[in-house]
Amino acid sequence: MHRVRSCLVAALLAVGCEGNSPPYCDNLYGLARLLPEPGATEVPANARLWINLPGLEFEDIETLELVGPDGPVELMHTIIDTNWTWSDYNELADLDLWIFTPVEPLTPGLHEVFVDGHSDWSFTVADAVDDEPPPLPEVEHIGYTSERDEGEAYITLTMPQPLVVLEQEDQAELDPLLLSGEITQVWSGYEMRLGRGLCLDNWPAKAGSHTRIRVSAFDVAGNHSGIGEWIDVEVPDACSVASSRPPRCCSCCSRCSAGAARAANDLHA
């Protein structure tokens, strides 16, 4: 019997997908994308716009405009370099985390975000600012999948947060005051992934690989939790399946679904 990515395929098959479709996995699952969330209300007046991987969402992020009740809002922007694809050292800036900061507090009321002249993102600002930092994220569990040439770590937090920063040693240069520097990636919720596998490519991990990570969090206003202690991540030598929840089923990664289907066939060969 051929053994092609059998660990992760077995995990995905065990979870199952809705209907009769083959198992899919999404390398964007859990990544932070847009904040404030479209349609959000009670957004603080000192909120910033957070856009992760804008090149997957918009044609030209440089054209972004924010329009409030009093008209266009003056913005400054910074970029935090993320490591979405570990093998591409010249990764385009529109695959990083962009933060747009209003020069003045936002006026209460409806605000619309325009990119390329179009708007499908709006939120409502309240008459209050937020100066309270979010809690420091706590890692509850790290599970793994691994085989000889590929390995992944599934990092579960004790509680969900909207902007969780994952830093890996040698990619830990976050400046939370200037909102700049280099990180591994920014996530939303309570799950993060690190490694190299069926649908992930942000660390060239394989069985036996070791690294260290640390986590921190921002809120939509840019308040920062402080940075946590270093945590060891070690991919097992033997084939194993993560005991934390594996990636959800989805339909946006045809390469992954095809690979999973081929591997499933090989498992039954």
Secondary structure, 3 states (H helix, E strand, C coil): CCCCCHHHHHHHHHHCCCCCCCCCCCCCCCECCEECCCCCCCECCCCCEEEECHHHCCCCHHHCEEEECCEEECEEEEEEECCCCCCCCCCCHHHCEEEEEECCCCCCEEEEEEECCEEEEEEEECCCCCCCCCCCCCEEEEEEEECCCCEEEEEEEEEEEEEEEEEECCECCCECCCCEEECCEEEEEEEEEEEEECCEECCCCCCCCEEEEEEEEECCCCCECCCCCCEEEECCCCCECCCCCCCCCCCCCHHHHHHHHHHHHHHCC
